[in-house]
């Protein structure tokens, strides 16, 4: 995905763009000055409390993997084993 191949990123995992956003926020928070890091963490915490995003993301992730493993078994294993 970092090389610009969005289709390949979605082929490997539907949630890859969201992971990139989360890792970017974590990286910014890790290297930011303490005041900015606190403001960022407060903003993310308040946003998560209003939206319930963590719960929704967990439910969506479990549902995605169940669908991928139960319904799309052959394409999934072909992706994993390269055949």
N, C-alpha and C positions, 0 to 999 in steps of 0.2 A: 504494500500500500504506500509505503514511503517513496517507492520508485514511480508511483503514479498508476500502477496497475490495479484499479479499483475492482474490476471484475474478478481478478484472481483473489483479492482480499476477501470479497464476498463469497467466493467459492470455498475458501478455507474456513471461514467463519463469518456468519452474518453480523455478529456484534463487533467486528474488528474496528470500525470507525469510532465506536463508543469507547473501546478500550484505548485507542490512541488519544482521545480527548481526556479520558481519566488519567492516563499516564502523563500527559502534558501538564495537567493541573497539579498532579503530585510532584512532578519535577520542578515546576515553578515554585510551589510551596516549600520544597526542600532547599532551594538556593536563594529564596527571597529573604530580605531583611525580616526580622521577627515581627515588626508591626504589620508589614504587608502580608506575611504568611498568616498572621492571626486574622486579618481582615478577610483574606481569601477563604480560610477555613470556616470563619463565621458565616460568610455568604453561602458557601456550599452547604453547610449544616442547615441554615434557615431554608434554603431552596429545597433540600431533601425533605425536611419536615413538612413543608407545604405540599409537595408533590407526591411524597411517598415513593420516590423513584427507586430506592433500594429494593423495596418489596416487589415493585412491578418488574424491575430488571431481573430479580431472582426467579420470579414466576415465569417470565418470558424466556429466560435462559434454560430453565428446566424443560419447559414446553418445547423449545427449539430442539434441544438434544433428544428428547423423546421422539419427536416427529422424525428427526434425522436418523435415529437408530432403528426405529420401528418401521416407518414407511419407506424411507429412502436408503435401505441397507446396502444395496448393490453399488449405487454411486458413492456412498460414503466409504465403503471398503475399497473401492477402486481408487478413490482419492488417497486413502491412507497407504495402500500397498503399491500404488503406481501402475496398476494394470487396467 
